[in-house]
């Protein structure tokens, strides 16, 4: 399960993961930021580095596509990626 943080105000926000993604209240998701880096100094040869920056917990399911979350750790920002940790 993977989505994006769409909005964030303080420690609460909305992600684009909902009922259709089998989201459940209480699930903890890792927050990942994608940092661009250039390979060999060529601007067009961009690659990205995945950096885990925090965790959020699903507080409520809004509908088929969205859920409310609470930040439980880290430096979480709008547009970061959220994903269920593989265990």
N, CA and C atoms as a LAMMPS dump frame, in Angstrom:
ITEM: TIMESTEP
0
ITEM: NUMBER OF ATOMS
261
ITEM: BOX BOUNDS ff ff ff
-5.0000000000000000e+02 5.0000000000000000e+02
-5.0000000000000000e+02 5.0000000000000000e+02
-5.0000000000000000e+02 5.0000000000000000e+02
ITEM: ATOMS id mol type element x y z
1 1 1 N 0.86 -1.162 0
2 1 2 C 0 0 0
3 1 3 C 0.909 1.228 0
4 2 1 N 0.666 2.133 -0.937
5 2 2 C 1.496 3.32 -1.07
6 2 3 C 0.639 4.486 -1.527
7 3 1 N 0.908 5.68 -0.973
8 3 2 C 0.173 6.879 -1.348
9 3 3 C 0.996 8.124 -1.063
10 4 1 N 0.309 9.236 -0.931
11 4 2 C 0.984 10.517 -0.759
12 4 3 C 0.284 11.334 0.324
13 5 1 N 1.063 12.155 1.019
14 5 2 C 0.486 13.105 1.963
15 5 3 C -0.015 14.29 1.154
16 6 1 N -1.331 14.505 1.19
17 6 2 C -1.949 15.559 0.389
18 6 3 C -2.019 16.884 1.128
19 7 1 N -2.259 16.824 2.432
20 7 2 C -2.294 18.049 3.232
21 7 3 C -1.788 17.732 4.622
22 8 1 N -1.245 18.753 5.276
23 8 2 C -0.701 18.569 6.609
24 8 3 C -0.8 19.882 7.363
25 9 1 N -1.429 19.839 8.522
26 9 2 C -1.533 20.999 9.402
27 9 3 C -1.105 20.547 10.779
28 10 1 N 0.054 21.002 11.197
29 10 2 C 0.601 20.536 12.465
30 10 3 C 0.905 19.057 12.376
31 11 1 N 0.315 18.274 13.283
32 11 2 C 0.556 16.829 13.304
33 11 3 C -0.577 16.007 12.717
34 12 1 N -1.507 16.647 11.995
35 12 2 C -2.606 15.904 11.374
36 12 3 C -2.652 16.206 9.88
37 13 1 N -3.051 15.198 9.107
38 13 2 C -3.084 15.393 7.669
39 13 3 C -4.017 14.415 6.98
40 14 1 N -3.98 14.475 5.657
41 14 2 C -4.791 13.606 4.806
42 14 3 C -3.86 12.923 3.811
43 15 1 N -4.071 11.613 3.632
44 15 2 C -3.306 10.852 2.65
45 15 3 C -4.257 10.263 1.616
46 16 1 N -3.709 9.932 0.453
47 16 2 C -4.54 9.329 -0.597
48 16 3 C -4.428 7.809 -0.551
49 17 1 N -4.848 7.272 0.589
50 17 2 C -5.021 5.839 0.808
51 17 3 C -6.337 5.709 1.563
52 18 1 N -7.231 4.854 1.075
53 18 2 C -8.538 4.72 1.716
54 18 3 C -9.063 3.303 1.715
55 19 1 N -10.384 3.181 1.756
56 19 2 C -11.027 1.86 1.799
57 19 3 C -10.605 0.974 0.621
58 20 1 N -10.501 1.56 -0.567
59 20 2 C -10.127 0.768 -1.75
60 20 3 C -8.736 0.151 -1.63
61 21 1 N -7.907 0.711 -0.745
62 21 2 C -6.54 0.217 -0.551
63 21 3 C -6.435 -0.688 0.671
64 22 1 N -7.602 -1.024 1.259
65 22 2 C -7.651 -1.842 2.474
66 22 3 C -6.988 -1.171 3.663
67 23 1 N -7.068 0.146 3.729
68 23 2 C -6.53 0.886 4.867
69 23 3 C -7.339 0.551 6.108
70 24 1 N -6.673 0.593 7.259
71 24 2 C -7.35 0.305 8.524
72 24 3 C -6.879 1.297 9.581
73 25 1 N -7.801 1.727 10.405
74 25 2 C -7.47 2.626 11.505
75 25 3 C -6.415 1.951 12.382
76 26 1 N -5.396 2.716 12.737
77 26 2 C -4.323 2.209 13.582
78 26 3 C -3.097 1.745 12.825
79 27 1 N -3.216 1.56 11.493
80 27 2 C -2.038 1.151 10.724
81 27 3 C -0.986 2.248 10.777
82 28 1 N 0.27 1.842 10.907
83 28 2 C 1.39 2.776 10.903
84 28 3 C 2.079 2.677 9.55
85 29 1 N 2.279 3.832 8.937
86 29 2 C 2.908 3.911 7.616
87 29 3 C 4.221 4.66 7.721
88 30 1 N 5.232 4.185 7.006
89 30 2 C 6.491 4.912 6.917
90 30 3 C 6.325 6.084 5.966
91 31 1 N 7.021 7.164 6.255
92 31 2 C 7.007 8.343 5.388
93 31 3 C 8.368 8.422 4.702
94 32 1 N 8.341 8.496 3.372
95 32 2 C 9.559 8.498 2.568
96 32 3 C 9.608 9.769 1.735
97 33 1 N 10.773 10.379 1.666
98 33 2 C 10.987 11.539 0.8
99 33 3 C 11.949 11.106 -0.308
100 34 1 N 11.681 11.563 -1.516
101 34 2 C 12.511 11.218 -2.672
102 34 3 C 13.404 12.419 -2.994
103 35 1 N 14.691 12.246 -2.745
104 35 2 C 15.655 13.331 -2.938
105 35 3 C 16.342 13.152 -4.292
106 36 1 N 16.246 14.157 -5.174
107 36 2 C 16.899 14.019 -6.475
108 36 3 C 18.412 14.121 -6.354
109 37 1 N 19.086 13.382 -7.191
110 37 2 C 20.541 13.503 -7.302
111 37 3 C 20.9 13.319 -8.764
112 38 1 N 21.951 13.95 -9.195
113 38 2 C 22.358 13.832 -10.593
114 38 3 C 23.506 12.844 -10.694
115 39 1 N 23.496 12.076 -11.749
116 39 2 C 24.539 11.074 -11.978
117 39 3 C 25.56 11.634 -12.946
118 40 1 N 26.81 11.642 -12.544
119 40 2 C 27.882 12.078 -13.428
120 40 3 C 27.798 13.541 -13.827
121 41 1 N 27.113 14.346 -13.048
122 41 2 C 27.024 15.771 -13.338
123 41 3 C 26.081 16.133 -14.469
124 42 1 N 25.443 15.154 -15.067
125 42 2 C 24.522 15.441 -16.165
126 42 3 C 23.135 15.695 -15.593
127 43 1 N 22.609 16.871 -15.813
128 43 2 C 21.325 17.247 -15.244
129 43 3 C 20.188 16.326 -15.701
130 44 1 N 20.229 15.857 -16.912
131 44 2 C 19.126 15.04 -17.418
132 44 3 C 19.19 13.594 -16.942
133 45 1 N 20.292 13.185 -16.356
134 45 2 C 20.436 11.806 -15.88
135 45 3 C 20.114 11.732 -14.391
136 46 1 N 18.967 12.272 -14.007
137 46 2 C 18.597 12.308 -12.592
138 46 3 C 18.175 10.94 -12.087
139 47 1 N 18.614 10.666 -10.89
140 47 2 C 18.125 9.512 -10.156
141 47 3 C 17.62 10.042 -8.824
142 48 1 N 17.02 9.182 -8.039
143 48 2 C 16.461 9.617 -6.767
144 48 3 C 16.907 8.701 -5.651
145 49 1 N 17.03 9.28 -4.481
146 49 2 C 17.376 8.554 -3.279
147 49 3 C 16.156 8.558 -2.362
148 50 1 N 15.813 7.393 -1.82
149 50 2 C 14.685 7.28 -0.892
150 50 3 C 15.203 7.482 0.52
151 51 1 N 14.598 8.436 1.235
152 51 2 C 15.004 8.714 2.61
153 51 3 C 13.779 8.552 3.503
154 52 1 N 13.852 7.661 4.475
155 52 2 C 12.761 7.506 5.437
156 52 3 C 12.847 8.658 6.421
157 53 1 N 11.762 9.454 6.521
158 53 2 C 11.792 10.678 7.328
159 53 3 C 10.846 10.653 8.52
160 54 1 N 10.002 9.618 8.655
161 54 2 C 9.088 9.574 9.792
162 54 3 C 8.041 8.492 9.656
163 55 1 N 7.021 8.608 10.528
164 55 2 C 5.91 7.65 10.521
165 55 3 C 4.609 8.386 10.811
166 56 1 N 3.53 7.882 10.201
167 56 2 C 2.186 8.391 10.477
168 56 3 C 1.293 7.206 10.825
169 57 1 N 0.209 7.5 11.549
170 57 2 C -0.766 6.463 11.911
171 57 3 C -2.126 6.88 11.386
172 58 1 N -2.833 5.936 10.77
173 58 2 C -4.17 6.224 10.26
174 58 3 C -5.124 6.412 11.439
175 59 1 N -5.734 7.6 11.504
176 59 2 C -6.659 7.949 12.589
177 59 3 C -8.101 7.637 12.216
178 60 1 N -8.447 7.857 10.936
179 60 2 C -9.805 7.539 10.468
180 60 3 C -9.788 7.389 8.954
181 61 1 N -10.72 6.588 8.463
182 61 2 C -10.878 6.406 7.02
183 61 3 C -11.944 7.397 6.571
184 62 1 N -11.606 8.251 5.613
185 62 2 C -12.543 9.268 5.132
186 62 3 C -13.516 8.657 4.128
187 63 1 N -12.978 7.951 3.123
188 63 2 C -13.812 7.324 2.098
189 63 3 C -12.971 6.31 1.333
190 64 1 N -13.389 5.967 0.115
191 64 2 C -12.673 4.969 -0.682
192 64 3 C -11.238 5.368 -1.004
193 65 1 N -10.954 6.665 -1.009
194 65 2 C -9.66 7.142 -1.501
195 65 3 C -8.785 7.864 -0.489
196 66 1 N -9.33 8.283 0.649
197 66 2 C -8.589 9.141 1.572
198 66 3 C -8.721 8.704 3.017
199 67 1 N -7.684 9.017 3.807
200 67 2 C -7.689 8.761 5.246
201 67 3 C -7.054 9.939 5.971
202 68 1 N -7.488 10.13 7.213
203 68 2 C -6.859 11.106 8.093
204 68 3 C -5.723 10.399 8.83
205 69 1 N -4.612 11.12 9.021
206 69 2 C -3.466 10.548 9.723
207 69 3 C -2.96 11.491 10.803
208 70 1 N -2.234 10.906 11.749
209 70 2 C -1.517 11.651 12.773
210 70 3 C -0.034 11.356 12.599
211 71 1 N 0.786 12.393 12.656
212 71 2 C 2.237 12.192 12.607
213 71 3 C 2.66 11.653 13.968
214 72 1 N 3.387 10.542 13.969
215 72 2 C 3.855 9.995 15.243
216 72 3 C 5.364 10.151 15.419
217 73 1 N 6.086 10.447 14.323
218 73 2 C 7.511 10.729 14.453
219 73 3 C 8.042 11.348 13.164
220 74 1 N 9.132 12.089 13.302
221 74 2 C 9.883 12.555 12.152
222 74 3 C 9.503 13.906 11.598
223 75 1 N 10.162 14.222 10.487
224 75 2 C 9.998 15.48 9.748
225 75 3 C 9.142 15.201 8.524
226 76 1 N 7.827 15.2 8.717
227 76 2 C 6.871 14.822 7.673
228 76 3 C 6.375 16.082 6.976
229 77 1 N 6.297 16.036 5.633
230 77 2 C 5.86 17.191 4.841
231 77 3 C 4.827 16.769 3.794
232 78 1 N 4.055 17.763 3.338
233 78 2 C 3.146 17.514 2.216
234 78 3 C 3.966 17.036 1.026
235 79 1 N 3.385 16.183 0.239
236 79 2 C 3.928 15.541 -0.964
237 79 3 C 4.874 14.381 -0.666
238 80 1 N 5.224 14.125 0.614
239 80 2 C 6.01 12.932 0.93
240 80 3 C 5.174 11.699 0.604
241 81 1 N 5.837 10.586 0.389
242 81 2 C 5.187 9.313 0.114
243 81 3 C 4.969 8.564 1.423
244 82 1 N 3.828 7.895 1.547
245 82 2 C 3.572 7.031 2.7
246 82 3 C 3.404 5.605 2.188
247 83 1 N 3.928 4.655 2.976
248 83 2 C 3.786 3.258 2.56
249 83 3 C 3.769 2.352 3.781
250 84 1 N 3.011 1.269 3.647
251 84 2 C 2.942 0.266 4.701
252 84 3 C 4.249 -0.5 4.695
253 85 1 N 4.865 -0.61 5.841
254 85 2 C 6.142 -1.337 5.948
255 85 3 C 5.934 -2.798 5.642
256 86 1 N 6.837 -3.352 4.873
257 86 2 C 6.809 -4.8 4.619
258 86 3 C 7.405 -5.491 5.838
259 87 1 N 6.678 -6.445 6.388
260 87 2 C 7.19 -7.126 7.593
261 87 3 C 7.463 -8.572 7.299
